[in-house]
Amino acid sequence: MSDRPRQRDLTQGPVAKTLFLFALPSLGVNILQSMNGSVNAVFVGKFLGEKALAATANANMTLFLLYSTMFGFAMATTIMIGQAMGRRDIDDVRRTLGAAIGLFTLLGVVCAVLGWVFTPQILHVLSTPAAAFPFALTYLRVIFLGMPFAFLGVLLTSAMRGAGDAVTPLWNTLLNVVLDAGLNPVFILGVGPIPAMGIAGSAFASALATFLSVLVLIWQIYRRDIVIRLKGAELRWLKPDLAHIRPILGKGMPMGLSMIVMSLSSLVMIGLINREGVDMAAAYGVMNQLWSYVQMPAVAVGSAVSAMAAQNIGAGNWSRLNRVAWAGIGINVMMTASLLGLITLANHALAGLFLPAGSPAIALAAHINLMIGWTFVLVGISMVVGSVVRANGAVIIPFVILLLSAVVMRFSVGFSLYPHWGADAIWAAFGSSAITSALLSIAYYLHGGWRKSRMVAA
């Protein structure tokens, strides 16, 4: 069975239509992953109680930092594979993936070993509550054991997008979610010969689901003879070589750090929000839940733009690249604004799903949404433009723009005006950050020297 029906040549065809259809499966992946996290939290909370749920929340903070770093390396690999596909250099596609598999396997094993040994210290650093500590220790150690397969899954799905296939990762994510949701109650509560494992069962179910879905993904790659597969003498490329590892590490690290900086910046601002009292904190928490769906189009379109831009850069289609950028911006604005409009119109009803009837936090949530909901349109524009320039290996200036907007501008406005404006200073900080990021990103795209950058040496 050929892989061509699912694999797109992103250097051909109408730009906007091709980009939109390529982004839709990535959007589906984001939705499924969010649903998976919610379902797992429901199982743990309902079956094991608040202490276990708090334990998974603490463990997930650690996992986020790890996955953020791996995401950066995976994106660098995606871009390198996309450029090689654009050049029609299949050997380099496979050399890149082989080197990346070797690197990710090594990192996964190291994380598994170090994670198992240092989990207690990690949880102490996070100030994990004493009541939740034993649950978090067990949960995180089991999760760490599955890291090699989790890292490999992230890499393979990213590589497939770089090769032009966004549909197979969608089906594989669906399989992972179904397995995880089905196995969680089995291993938590025990069924037949399977003993009740409690919190360890939830972690084991997630690790097993990841392992099985990765096996199915590998089987699919070879069954359909997808372009990234390695056979025979090509297997020697699994040994990492510096020519391919150096750009993955050098370009991937700033991209991974970008996610970490954004998260840490948001955590600092939450500290200010908490000063406004429990109702304000609850209102912001509710809006964050709703905004997580508003942000999904930007993530999906940004991922699609990255792969599409990389292929066109590899093919030398620079005139088409400009159309990719503006099409990505247009699609993202349309989708993000539509979702934001729906949430704004139904804000009181949606907030009421999370809060008791008559709670003052409902009105506060609506006010917060009016104050800063619009910033997600600008954030999406920054993500799309950043995806284009990173596709050519320009990762330092986008990282500097992030620091200037999400740290310097946000903190300056927030902390300097907070004594005078109170909560409004916080919303002004988010707004000024989004405006700064969008303006600097567009200016760098139009006038910066990113076109002279290179992901790898010619």
C-alpha positions as CSV (number, residue, x, y, z in Angstrom):
1,M,0.0,0.0,0.0
2,S,1.5,3.4,-1.0
3,D,2.1,6.2,1.4
4,R,1.4,8.8,-1.3
5,P,-2.3,9.4,-0.6
6,R,-1.3,10.7,2.9
7,Q,2.0,12.3,2.0
8,R,1.7,15.8,0.6
9,D,4.2,17.6,-1.6
10,L,4.1,20.9,0.1
11,T,5.9,22.7,-2.7
12,Q,3.0,22.2,-5.2
13,G,-0.6,23.2,-5.4
14,P,-2.7,26.2,-4.1
15,V,-0.9,27.5,-1.0
16,A,-3.8,28.3,1.3
17,K,-5.8,25.2,0.6
18,T,-2.7,22.9,0.9
19,L,-1.7,24.6,4.2
20,F,-5.3,24.4,5.6
21,L,-5.7,20.7,4.8
22,F,-2.2,20.0,6.2
23,A,-2.9,21.9,9.4
24,L,-6.3,20.2,10.2
25,P,-4.8,16.8,11.3
26,S,-2.3,18.7,13.6
27,L,-5.3,20.5,15.1
28,G,-6.9,17.1,15.7
29,V,-3.8,15.9,17.4
30,N,-3.8,18.9,19.8
31,I,-7.5,18.3,20.7
32,L,-6.9,14.6,21.3
33,Q,-3.9,15.2,23.5
34,S,-5.9,17.7,25.6
35,M,-8.8,15.3,25.9
36,N,-6.4,12.5,26.9
37,G,-5.0,14.6,29.8
38,S,-8.4,15.5,31.0
39,V,-9.7,11.9,30.9
40,N,-6.6,10.7,32.8
41,A,-7.2,13.4,35.4
42,V,-10.8,12.3,35.8
43,F,-9.8,8.6,36.4
44,V,-7.1,9.5,38.9
45,G,-9.3,12.0,40.8
46,K,-12.4,9.8,40.9
47,F,-10.7,6.5,41.7
48,L,-7.8,7.7,43.9
49,G,-8.7,11.1,45.3
50,E,-7.3,14.5,45.7
51,K,-3.8,13.5,46.9
52,A,-3.2,11.3,43.8
53,L,-4.6,14.1,41.5
54,A,-2.2,16.6,43.1
55,A,0.6,14.1,42.6
56,T,0.0,13.9,38.9
57,A,-0.1,17.7,38.6
58,N,3.3,18.0,40.3
59,A,4.7,15.2,38.1
60,N,3.3,16.9,34.9
61,M,5.3,20.1,35.7
62,T,8.5,18.1,35.4
63,L,7.4,16.3,32.3
64,F,6.5,19.5,30.7
65,L,10.1,20.8,31.0
66,L,11.4,17.5,29.5
67,Y,8.9,17.5,26.6
68,S,9.6,21.2,25.9
69,T,13.2,20.4,25.3
70,M,12.4,17.4,23.2
71,F,9.9,19.4,21.2
72,G,12.6,21.8,20.2
73,F,14.9,19.0,19.0
74,A,12.0,17.4,17.2
75,M,11.1,20.6,15.5
76,A,14.7,21.0,14.3
77,T,14.6,17.5,12.9
78,T,11.2,18.3,11.2
79,I,12.8,21.3,9.5
80,M,15.9,19.4,8.4
81,I,13.7,16.6,6.9
82,G,11.4,19.1,5.3
83,Q,14.3,20.9,3.6
84,A,15.7,17.6,2.4
85,M,12.3,16.6,1.0
86,G,12.2,20.0,-0.8
87,R,15.6,19.2,-2.4
88,R,14.3,15.7,-3.2
89,D,17.3,14.3,-1.3
90,I,15.8,11.1,0.2
91,D,19.2,9.9,1.4
92,D,19.6,13.0,3.6
93,V,16.0,12.6,4.9
94,R,17.0,9.1,6.2
95,R,20.4,10.2,7.4
96,T,18.7,13.0,9.4
97,L,16.1,10.7,10.9
98,G,18.7,8.0,11.7
99,A,20.9,10.4,13.6
100,A,17.9,11.8,15.4
101,I,16.7,8.4,16.4
102,G,20.1,7.6,17.8
103,L,20.1,10.9,19.7
104,F,16.6,10.6,21.0
105,T,17.1,7.0,22.1
106,L,20.2,8.0,24.1
107,L,18.5,11.0,25.7
108,G,15.5,8.8,26.5
109,V,17.6,6.2,28.3
110,V,19.5,8.9,30.2
111,C,16.3,10.6,31.3
112,A,14.8,7.2,32.4
113,V,17.9,6.4,34.5
114,L,18.4,9.9,36.0
115,G,14.7,10.4,36.5
116,W,14.3,7.1,38.5
117,V,17.3,8.0,40.7
118,F,16.6,11.7,41.3
119,T,12.8,11.8,41.4
120,P,12.7,12.4,45.2
121,Q,15.0,15.4,44.8
122,I,12.9,16.8,41.9
123,L,9.7,16.6,43.9
124,H,11.4,18.3,46.8
125,V,12.5,21.2,44.5
126,L,8.8,21.5,43.4
127,S,7.7,21.7,47.1
128,T,5.4,18.8,46.5
129,P,2.9,18.5,49.5
130,A,3.9,15.8,51.9
131,A,0.5,14.1,51.6
132,A,0.9,13.8,47.8
133,F,4.7,13.0,47.9
134,P,4.5,9.2,47.9
135,F,1.9,9.2,45.1
136,A,4.0,11.6,43.0
137,L,7.2,9.5,43.6
138,T,5.6,6.3,42.3
139,Y,3.8,8.0,39.4
140,L,6.8,9.9,38.1
141,R,9.2,7.0,38.4
142,V,7.0,4.8,36.3
143,I,6.5,7.6,33.7
144,F,10.3,8.1,33.5
145,L,10.8,4.4,32.6
146,G,8.7,5.0,29.5
147,M,10.6,8.0,28.4
148,P,12.6,6.3,25.6
149,F,9.4,5.3,23.8
150,A,7.7,8.6,24.5
151,F,10.7,10.5,23.0
152,L,10.8,8.1,20.0
153,G,7.0,8.7,19.4
154,V,7.5,12.5,19.4
155,L,10.3,12.2,17.0
156,L,8.6,9.9,14.5
157,T,5.4,11.9,14.3
158,S,7.4,15.1,13.8
159,A,9.5,13.5,11.1
160,M,6.4,12.4,9.3
161,R,5.0,16.0,9.3
162,G,8.3,17.1,7.8
163,A,8.0,14.5,5.1
164,G,4.5,15.9,4.3
165,D,2.3,13.3,6.2
166,A,0.1,14.8,8.9
167,V,-2.7,12.2,8.8
168,T,-0.8,9.2,10.1
169,P,0.3,11.1,13.3
170,L,-3.4,11.9,13.8
171,W,-4.5,8.3,13.6
172,N,-1.6,7.2,15.8
173,T,-2.5,9.9,18.5
174,L,-6.1,8.6,18.4
175,L,-4.9,5.1,19.0
176,N,-2.8,6.3,21.9
177,V,-5.7,8.1,23.5
178,V,-8.1,5.1,23.1
179,L,-5.5,2.8,24.6
180,D,-4.6,5.1,27.5
181,A,-8.3,5.8,28.3
182,G,-9.1,2.0,28.2
183,L,-6.1,0.8,30.1
184,N,-6.2,3.4,32.9
185,P,-9.1,2.0,34.9
186,V,-7.9,-1.6,34.2
187,F,-4.5,-1.0,35.9
188,I,-5.7,1.5,38.5
189,L,-8.5,-0.8,39.9
190,G,-7.3,-4.2,38.6
191,V,-9.3,-6.6,36.4
192,G,-9.1,-10.4,36.6
193,P,-5.5,-11.5,36.9
194,I,-4.3,-7.9,36.7
195,P,-3.8,-6.5,40.2
196,A,-4.9,-3.1,41.4
197,M,-1.9,-0.8,41.0
198,G,-3.4,2.5,42.1
199,I,-1.4,5.6,41.0
200,A,1.3,3.3,39.5
201,G,-1.4,1.8,37.3
202,S,-2.3,5.1,35.8
203,A,1.4,5.8,34.9
204,F,1.9,2.2,33.6
205,A,-1.2,2.5,31.5
206,S,0.1,5.7,29.9
207,A,3.5,4.2,29.3
208,L,2.1,1.0,27.8
209,A,-0.3,3.0,25.6
210,T,2.7,5.0,24.3
211,F,4.8,1.9,23.7
212,L,2.1,0.1,21.8
213,S,1.2,3.1,19.7
214,V,4.9,3.6,18.8
215,L,5.1,0.0,17.7
216,V,2.0,0.4,15.5
217,L,3.5,3.6,14.1
218,I,6.8,1.8,13.2
219,W,4.8,-1.0,11.6
220,Q,2.8,1.5,9.5
221,I,6.0,3.2,8.4
222,Y,7.4,-0.1,7.0
223,R,4.2,-1.5,5.8
224,R,3.5,1.5,3.6
225,D,7.2,2.0,2.8
226,I,7.0,5.7,4.0
227,V,10.0,7.7,2.9
228,I,11.5,8.0,6.4
229,R,12.0,4.3,6.8
230,L,15.5,2.8,7.2
231,K,16.4,-0.6,5.7
232,G,19.5,-2.6,5.1
233,A,22.7,-0.6,4.9
234,E,20.7,2.5,5.9
235,L,20.5,1.2,9.4
236,R,24.1,2.3,10.0
237,W,22.8,5.9,10.0
238,L,21.2,5.2,13.4
239,K,24.7,6.0,14.8
240,P,24.6,9.8,15.4
241,D,27.0,11.8,13.2
242,L,28.0,15.4,14.1
243,A,26.9,16.8,10.7
244,H,23.3,16.1,11.6
245,I,23.3,16.1,15.4
246,R,25.0,19.5,15.7
247,P,22.1,21.5,13.9
248,I,19.5,19.4,15.8
249,L,21.0,20.4,19.1
250,G,22.1,23.9,18.2
251,K,18.8,24.9,16.5
252,G,16.5,22.8,18.7
253,M,17.7,24.1,22.1
254,P,16.4,27.7,21.5
255,M,13.1,26.4,20.3
256,G,12.7,24.2,23.4
257,L,13.8,27.0,25.7
258,S,11.1,29.3,24.1
259,M,8.4,27.0,25.5
260,I,10.0,27.0,28.9
261,V,10.4,30.8,29.0
262,M,6.7,31.3,28.0
263,S,5.6,29.0,30.7
264,L,7.8,30.5,33.4
265,S,6.7,34.0,32.4
266,S,3.0,33.0,32.8
267,L,3.8,31.4,36.2
268,V,5.3,34.7,37.4
269,M,2.2,36.6,36.2
270,I,0.0,34.1,38.0
271,G,1.7,35.2,41.2
272,L,0.4,38.7,40.6
273,I,-3.1,37.4,39.8
274,N,-3.1,35.4,43.0
275,R,-2.7,38.7,45.0
276,E,-6.1,39.7,43.7
277,G,-7.8,37.0,45.7
278,V,-9.4,33.6,45.2
279,D,-12.2,34.8,42.9
280,M,-9.8,36.5,40.5
281,A,-7.5,33.4,40.5
282,A,-10.5,31.1,39.9
283,A,-11.7,33.3,37.0
284,Y,-8.3,33.4,35.4
285,G,-8.0,29.6,35.8
286,V,-11.4,29.1,34.1
287,M,-10.4,31.3,31.2
288,N,-7.1,29.5,30.8
289,Q,-9.1,26.3,30.3
290,L,-11.2,27.9,27.6
291,W,-8.3,29.7,26.0
292,S,-6.4,26.4,25.7
293,Y,-8.8,25.6,22.8
294,V,-8.4,29.1,21.3
295,Q,-4.6,28.6,21.1
296,M,-4.9,25.2,19.3
297,P,-5.3,26.6,15.8
298,A,-2.1,28.7,16.2
299,V,-0.1,25.7,17.3
300,A,-1.5,23.5,14.5
301,V,-1.0,26.2,11.8
302,G,2.4,27.0,13.1
303,S,3.4,23.3,12.9
304,A,2.1,23.1,9.3
305,V,3.7,26.3,8.2
306,S,7.1,25.1,9.6
307,A,7.0,21.9,7.5
308,M,5.6,23.7,4.4
309,A,8.2,26.5,4.7
310,A,11.0,24.0,5.1
311,Q,10.1,22.0,2.0
312,N,9.8,25.2,-0.1
313,I,13.1,26.5,1.2
314,G,14.7,23.2,0.3
315,A,13.2,23.4,-3.1
316,G,14.3,27.1,-3.5
317,N,10.7,28.3,-3.9
318,W,11.3,31.6,-2.1
319,S,8.4,33.4,-3.9
320,R,6.0,30.7,-2.7
321,L,7.4,31.0,0.9
322,N,6.0,34.5,1.2
323,R,2.5,33.2,0.2
324,V,2.9,30.4,2.8
325,A,3.6,33.1,5.5
326,W,0.6,35.2,4.7
327,A,-1.7,32.3,4.1
328,G,-0.7,31.0,7.6
329,I,-1.4,34.3,9.2
330,G,-4.8,34.6,7.4
331,I,-5.9,31.0,8.4
332,N,-4.8,31.5,11.9
333,V,-6.5,34.8,12.4
334,M,-9.8,33.4,10.9
335,M,-9.8,30.3,13.1
336,T,-8.6,32.0,16.3
337,A,-10.9,35.0,16.0
338,S,-13.9,32.7,15.3
339,L,-13.2,30.5,18.4
340,L,-12.6,33.7,20.5
341,G,-15.9,35.2,19.3
342,L,-17.9,32.1,20.3
343,I,-16.3,32.0,23.8
344,T,-17.0,35.7,24.2
345,L,-20.6,35.4,23.3
346,A,-21.1,32.4,25.6
347,N,-18.7,33.4,28.2
348,H,-21.0,33.4,31.2
349,A,-22.5,30.1,30.3
350,L,-19.1,28.5,29.7
351,A,-17.7,29.9,32.9
352,G,-20.7,28.5,34.7
353,L,-19.7,25.0,33.8
354,F,-16.6,25.4,36.0
355,L,-18.0,27.6,38.8
356,P,-21.0,27.5,41.2
357,A,-24.1,29.5,40.2
358,G,-23.9,33.1,41.3
359,S,-20.1,33.0,41.8
360,P,-18.5,36.5,41.4
361,A,-15.7,34.8,39.5
362,I,-18.1,34.3,36.5
363,A,-18.3,38.1,35.9
364,L,-14.6,38.4,36.5
365,A,-13.9,35.7,33.9
366,A,-16.0,37.6,31.3
367,H,-14.1,40.8,32.1
368,I,-10.7,39.1,31.8
369,N,-11.7,37.7,28.5
370,L,-12.6,41.1,27.1
371,M,-9.4,42.6,28.4
372,I,-6.9,40.1,27.0
373,G,-8.7,37.5,24.9
374,W,-7.9,39.4,21.7
375,T,-4.1,39.0,22.4
376,F,-4.3,35.4,21.2
377,V,-4.9,36.6,17.7
378,L,-1.6,38.5,17.9
379,V,0.2,35.6,19.6
380,G,-0.9,33.3,16.7
381,I,0.5,35.8,14.2
382,S,3.9,35.7,16.0
383,M,3.8,31.9,16.1
384,V,3.2,31.6,12.4
385,V,5.8,34.2,11.4
386,G,8.3,32.6,13.8
387,S,7.7,29.2,12.2
388,V,8.6,30.6,8.8
389,V,11.9,32.1,9.9
390,R,12.9,29.1,12.0
391,A,12.3,26.9,9.0
392,N,15.5,28.5,7.6
393,G,17.4,27.9,10.7
394,A,17.0,31.4,12.2
395,V,16.3,30.6,15.8
396,I,18.3,33.2,17.9
397,I,16.4,36.4,17.0
398,P,12.9,34.8,17.5
399,F,14.2,33.7,21.0
400,V,15.4,37.2,21.7
401,I,12.0,38.6,20.6
402,L,10.3,36.2,23.0
403,L,12.6,37.4,25.9
404,L,11.9,41.0,25.0
405,S,8.1,40.6,24.8
406,A,7.2,37.8,27.3
407,V,9.8,38.8,30.0
408,V,11.1,42.4,29.6
409,M,7.9,44.1,28.4
410,R,5.5,41.9,30.3
411,F,7.3,42.2,33.6
412,S,8.1,45.9,33.2
413,V,4.5,46.9,32.6
414,G,3.0,44.4,35.0
415,F,5.2,45.1,38.0
416,S,5.6,48.8,37.5
417,L,1.9,49.6,37.1
418,Y,0.5,47.0,39.5
419,P,0.8,49.3,42.6
420,H,-1.3,51.9,40.7
421,W,-3.7,50.0,38.5
422,G,-4.1,46.7,40.4
423,A,-5.5,43.9,38.2
424,D,-5.7,46.1,35.1
425,A,-1.9,46.3,35.1
426,I,-1.7,42.5,34.7
427,W,-4.0,42.7,31.7
428,A,-2.0,45.6,30.3
429,A,1.1,43.5,30.7
430,F,-0.3,40.7,28.6
431,G,-1.5,43.1,25.9
432,S,1.8,45.0,25.6
433,S,3.6,41.7,25.4
434,A,1.4,40.4,22.5
435,I,1.7,43.7,20.6
436,T,5.5,43.8,21.0
437,S,5.9,40.2,19.9
438,A,3.7,40.6,16.8
439,L,5.4,43.9,15.7
440,L,8.9,42.6,16.2
441,S,8.2,39.3,14.5
442,I,6.7,40.9,11.5
443,A,9.5,43.5,11.3
444,Y,12.1,40.7,11.5
445,Y,10.3,38.7,8.8
446,L,10.1,41.7,6.4
447,H,13.5,43.3,7.1
448,G,15.7,40.9,9.0
449,G,18.5,38.8,7.6
450,W,16.9,35.4,8.3
451,R,16.9,34.5,4.6
452,K,20.7,34.3,4.7
453,S,20.6,31.8,7.6
454,R,21.0,28.1,6.9
455,M,19.8,25.1,8.9
456,V,22.7,23.1,7.8
457,A,25.8,23.8,5.7
458,A,25.1,23.5,1.9
